[in-house]
Amino acid sequence: MSKLSQEQFIERVLSGELSRDQVLIHLTDTLHAFEKKYTMRSEVFFTVVVGTPAEDHPDFIAWAMCYRSYFRTLQSKFSLPVVTTNAV
């Protein structure tokens, strides 16, 4: 997958053109770029910055959204179907 702008990425996700694996790869690459830029792991960033006034920085908003999206996508990839039973 070539380098996509944020708008192109969202458009392709919404249109269903990208598989969950492709989405996860893109989100992982984006998280790594933020980690390199700010020399901080995403887990640490999310614990230390999210919920503070510092979170209002445009990069930090994007980083937090990417981090949440990564885990939601990962969760949806591995979620198990809900099994219902009918009591007799």
C-alpha positions in Angstrom: 0.0 0.0 0.0 1.5 3.3 -1.0 1.7 6.3 1.4 -1.8 7.7 1.8 -2.9 11.0 3.1 -5.2 10.9 6.2 -8.1 11.8 4.0 -7.3 9.1 1.4 -6.9 6.5 4.1 -10.3 7.3 5.7 -12.0 7.3 2.4 -10.6 3.9 1.5 -11.5 2.5 4.9 -15.0 3.8 4.7 -15.4 2.4 1.2 -14.3 -1.0 2.3 -11.3 -1.0 -0.1 -8.8 -1.9 2.7 -8.7 -5.2 4.7 -8.4 -5.1 8.4 -4.8 -6.2 8.0 -4.0 -3.2 5.7 -5.7 -0.9 8.1 -3.6 -2.3 11.0 -0.4 -1.9 9.0 -1.2 1.8 8.2 -2.2 2.5 11.8 1.0 0.8 13.1 3.2 2.8 10.7 1.5 6.0 11.8 2.0 5.1 15.5 5.6 4.4 14.9 6.1 7.8 13.2 4.6 9.6 16.2 6.8 7.5 18.6 9.9 8.4 16.6 9.0 12.0 16.4 8.3 12.4 20.1 10.7 9.6 21.4 7.9 8.1 23.4 6.1 4.8 23.1 2.4 5.1 22.3 1.4 3.3 25.5 3.3 5.9 27.6 1.9 8.8 25.6 -1.6 7.6 26.1 -1.1 7.1 29.8 0.8 10.4 30.4 -0.8 12.9 27.9 -4.3 11.8 27.2 -6.8 13.6 29.5 -4.4 16.5 30.2 -4.4 20.0 28.6 -1.4 18.8 26.5 -3.8 16.5 24.6 -5.1 19.6 22.8 -2.0 19.7 20.6 -3.0 18.8 17.0 -0.4 16.0 16.8 -1.5 14.6 20.1 -5.1 14.6 19.1 -4.2 12.7 15.9 -1.9 10.3 17.9 -4.6 9.5 20.4 -7.2 8.9 17.7 -4.8 6.6 15.9 -4.0 4.7 19.1 -7.7 4.2 19.8 -8.4 3.2 16.2 -5.6 0.6 16.2 -7.1 -1.1 19.3 -10.6 -1.0 17.9 -9.5 -2.5 14.6 -7.4 -5.1 16.4 -10.4 -6.0 18.7 -12.8 -6.2 15.7 -10.4 -8.5 13.9 -10.2 -11.0 16.8 -13.6 -10.6 18.3 -15.6 -13.8 18.8 -19.2 -14.0 17.6 -21.8 -13.7 20.4 -23.6 -16.9 21.1 -27.1 -16.7 22.4 -29.0 -19.6 24.0 -32.7 -20.0 24.3 -33.8 -21.2 27.7 -36.3 -24.0 27.5 
